[in-house]
Amino acid sequence: MKEVTATGYFGRPCLVTIGLCLAILSGCAGATRLPTRTKGPEGQAVQKKELNLSFLEANAARHDEVVNRLSSIDTGYSNRRLFWGRWSDSKWGYGWFAFGCSTAKCSNGTSDSQRVWRVHNLLVTFDENGMMPKKELISDDKVFWRELHATLAAGQPTGIPRTATVSARGPMCLTQMTLTKDLMRVNIGCKQTLMVPISPLNIERFGHNVRFEDKSHAGSTCHSLYLSEKTAVGKKISFCGGGPEVVTMFEYLLQASRSNMLWE
C-alpha cells in the first residue's frame, strides 16, 4: 500500500497551513506571569503597604487600630467583636498573544478581565475590651465560609430586630429581602415586583454560589437558600451582596431558621 504524505497527497500549501496552526497553538495562547495587582472589596486598587499585616503578629492590636490600618480591605461589616477583611490579587493571566503586538494590552500579556484572581479573607476577633485574641488568614473560600459561620455562631447573639432589610441582587431581578422573626419577604421581578413570603423554617440549606461572583470585585459574594417546599420562585433563592448583607443573613438564619439547617 502506498504511504500517503501531506506533501505528496495534499501538496506543499498544506504544510504551510499546518505549520501556522501549530505555531498558533503552541506560542500564542496560554498562561503567563504578570505584574501583581491587588484589589479591595469594591475593586479598588490596593497598594502593598496597605496590606502590611505584620502589626497583627504581636497579638496586641486593638479593634480601632485594625479598622484604621486595614480600611482598604474592610468589607463594611461593622462589629466591635469582629473585623472581616477581603481582597483579591492576580499574578497570572491567560489569553492570545499576537506576534509583533505593540499595544498596552499585549505588552502586559493579557487584559485585566483575563487575569486569574485569587480571593483572600482576614478574620480578626476581639474581646470585650477591644483586644485581639485571634486572627485568621484564609484563602480557601470553602474553608472561610465554614469559619465565618462558626465564628458568628460562637459570638454573642445580637437579637433579631423587628425588621431588617437586606439589599441584594440575583437572578430574576431580586432586589431586596425583608427579614422578620417569623417571615422573610423576598422582592423579586424585573418589570413588576413580586413579594414572596417565605418562612425561615422552610430554609433547609444555606450554600454558596460562585457561578455569579466576580473575583476581581471580592466584596460581593453570592449564595443560595435551598427550600424544603416549593414557592412562587421555586425551591431555591440565589442572591449576591456585600459583607454587611451577607453577615446579616447569617445572623438572621442562626436565630430564626430550623436548628438542623445545613451550612455549606
ZIRA-V851371 format. One record per run of one state. SS is the DSSP state (a for helix, b for strand, c for the rest). FROM is the first residue (numbers start at 1). LEN is the number of residues. If there is no record, write none. Layout:
ss->(SS,SS)
from->(FROM,FROM)
len->(LEN,LEN)
This chain:
ss->(c,a,c,a,c,b,c,b,c,a,c,a,c,b,a,c,a,b,c,b,c,a,c,a,b,c,b,c,a,c,b,a,b,c,b,c,b,c,a,b,c,a,c,b,c,b,c,a,c,b,c)
from->(1,6,11,12,28,29,40,45,46,48,52,54,57,62,63,70,71,74,75,82,97,104,108,112,115,127,131,139,141,155,164,171,174,180,184,189,194,199,200,203,209,210,213,221,232,234,242,243,257,262,264)
len->(5,5,1,16,1,11,5,1,2,4,2,3,5,1,7,1,3,1,7,15,7,4,4,3,12,4,8,2,14,9,7,3,6,4,5,5,5,1,3,6,1,3,8,11,2,8,1,14,5,2,1)
